Amino acid sequence: MTALALMGLLPENASTTGSVNLDGENLLQKSEAEMCRVRGNKMAMIFQEPMTSLNPVHTVGRQIMEPLRLHKGLSKSSAMQEAIRLLDRVGIPNPAERVSNYPHQLSGGQRQRVMIALALSCSPDVLIADEPTTALDVTIQDQILELIQTLVQEEGMSLVLISHDLGVIAENTDNVIVMYGGTVVESGKTDHIFDQLTHPYTQGLFAAMPKVGMGRGKRLTTIPGTVPDLINLPSGCTFTDRCPLASDICAGNIPPVNQMEGSHLVTCHHLQQAVSARSKGLYE
Amino acid sequence: MSVFLAKRFITLLATLIGASIVIFTVMEILPGDPALVILGVDATESSVAALTKELGLDRPPLERYFDWIGGLLQGELGNSYAYKVPVSELVQGALQITVPLAILSMILSVTIALVIGLYAAANHNKASDVTLMGVSQLGISVPNFWLAVLLILYFAVNLKWFPPGGFPGWDQGFWKCINALILPAVALATVQGAILARITRSSVLEVFREDFVRTARAKGLSQRATLWLHVLRNAMIPVITVMGLQFANLLAGTVVVENVFYLPGLGSTVLKAINNRDTIVVENVVLMLAAMVVITNFVVDILYAVIDPRLKAHDI
């Protein structure tokens, strides 16, 4: 949702408030025609489902050529050359042959590489990767992330990585925003957050990770309850129903933003309790 | 691709052989003796027997079946029992009306359907969409023979733009014939176009929810470009399926409208032949209709493979 809102691709009946700033311009104030020139050009996106994100009736080459011809005005033949170069860049073997393949002839990992080539085609300033490896198996996940990381550094792009995999986040990001129920609960430098888990939800996320040496037969720690109905979110803290620290004040009042060390921000009513719970764990 | 075509072609032949057996059997079981119908109820037993022998109907069914099929393979359809003229002559006259009528109706129907269906889908849930779908509901509900009568009353009797019925024959000039076919084609195409429009709309809306449409939008394509470049082709599979069924229906199932416009088409010919127990005409015409339906399906199958490369891959 957040990623789609950034791209201005939410359904028509959705309303977006606030601002999305890129190069000093607020994207929310742009017209649809202006947004069409931003999407795929200055800001590109990689989706979660590589299996269904490519059009089954067009060749992958044609799909990669599309943004090139649209935004860069390349001719058909030079767009084709560029598509082959891009396929090579994302590590697809025999790019000159693969370019005329249909998506069903490629594996999931290859399709995600094609999606990356597509997103990369116009050298965007910002690359949004919305759980890019969730649908892939573990060995491919690693390759894809490494590829994204390399490309981001070589092309000088900014990467917005959306993931629930803490290992992926720790390895690939500089800053983290932890979100729960559509609101930011904790944000800051990746190192700070991983050193000083503070918000009860962030602590829960870490507690739920399997740990090396935790022993067989021991159950994983879970956060009690389920994700709240997004239509009827509590008016105060969205995590109230599942939080071990919650008290009467939480449900009805929006929690304050507490500044920790540096730019580390935590949105919680019970900051002191949360900080002191770090050592013994909130969910044991 | 060639394996795909070969498989489809074998299916086509098998269907036709099956159809010929069913048609022949049904005509055998059907009560009513052709000789008796031709001679009338007062005929003597001996004259009926003589005519039966003359028509070759006294021979065993299996022999007559293979005779029929053998004749077909040599392009020999036999003579009508009732009119004593070659069946091919009867059929040819009917085909010259039915086939152009079917094609004209189909062109009208597809045009109506694509324009309305795409426009409604592009304006999903807006006033124009709701209105168009209301109109198409009306189009589906109107019986085509009644619409035919209304069209005759208004465009032929009041405005005198088109003839109220009949067919001049192709030797009288192309436009004169097309003119005679326009009102029946409109009557037939209204219902079919309305159904097809609804299918087009829902199919387009369904494809709009696919992930690859979001990808196309994320590339920077506008809503309209996405519709034309990514949605349309994917949405065509159900539309083409129904188009195939409708074309088959236009070839065989237009008796009522043909009668309203006094058009001696295929439907009317076969109906008359059934009443006359002119079994040889019925068998040949029905088999021909079956062949046209099967060939239409064959073409539809090929179109599927052209539209969606995945289907080719599964078959080979």
HADDOCK unambig.tbl for C-alpha pairs under 7 A between the chains (distance, minus, plus):
assign (segid A and resid 36 and name CA) (segid B and resid 220 and name CA) 4.30 0.50 0.50
assign (segid A and resid 36 and name CA) (segid B and resid 221 and name CA) 6.16 0.50 0.50
assign (segid A and resid 36 and name CA) (segid B and resid 222 and name CA) 6.24 0.50 0.50
assign (segid A and resid 37 and name CA) (segid B and resid 220 and name CA) 6.02 0.50 0.50
assign (segid A and resid 38 and name CA) (segid B and resid 220 and name CA) 6.93 0.50 0.50
assign (segid A and resid 39 and name CA) (segid B and resid 218 and name CA) 5.49 0.50 0.50
assign (segid A and resid 39 and name CA) (segid B and resid 219 and name CA) 5.67 0.50 0.50
assign (segid A and resid 39 and name CA) (segid B and resid 220 and name CA) 4.54 0.50 0.50
assign (segid A and resid 40 and name CA) (segid B and resid 218 and name CA) 5.73 0.50 0.50
assign (segid A and resid 40 and name CA) (segid B and resid 219 and name CA) 4.03 0.50 0.50
assign (segid A and resid 40 and name CA) (segid B and resid 220 and name CA) 5.20 0.50 0.50
assign (segid A and resid 44 and name CA) (segid B and resid 218 and name CA) 6.69 0.50 0.50
assign (segid A and resid 45 and name CA) (segid B and resid 218 and name CA) 6.66 0.50 0.50
assign (segid A and resid 52 and name CA) (segid B and resid 211 and name CA) 5.73 0.50 0.50
assign (segid A and resid 52 and name CA) (segid B and resid 212 and name CA) 6.22 0.50 0.50
assign (segid A and resid 53 and name CA) (segid B and resid 211 and name CA) 4.85 0.50 0.50
assign (segid A and resid 53 and name CA) (segid B and resid 212 and name CA) 4.16 0.50 0.50
assign (segid A and resid 53 and name CA) (segid B and resid 215 and name CA) 6.11 0.50 0.50
assign (segid A and resid 54 and name CA) (segid B and resid 212 and name CA) 4.89 0.50 0.50
assign (segid A and resid 55 and name CA) (segid B and resid 212 and name CA) 5.25 0.50 0.50
assign (segid A and resid 57 and name CA) (segid B and resid 307 and name CA) 6.82 0.50 0.50
assign (segid A and resid 57 and name CA) (segid B and resid 308 and name CA) 5.33 0.50 0.50
assign (segid A and resid 57 and name CA) (segid B and resid 309 and name CA) 6.11 0.50 0.50
assign (segid A and resid 67 and name CA) (segid B and resid 219 and name CA) 5.72 0.50 0.50
assign (segid A and resid 104 and name CA) (segid B and resid 310 and name CA) 6.78 0.50 0.50
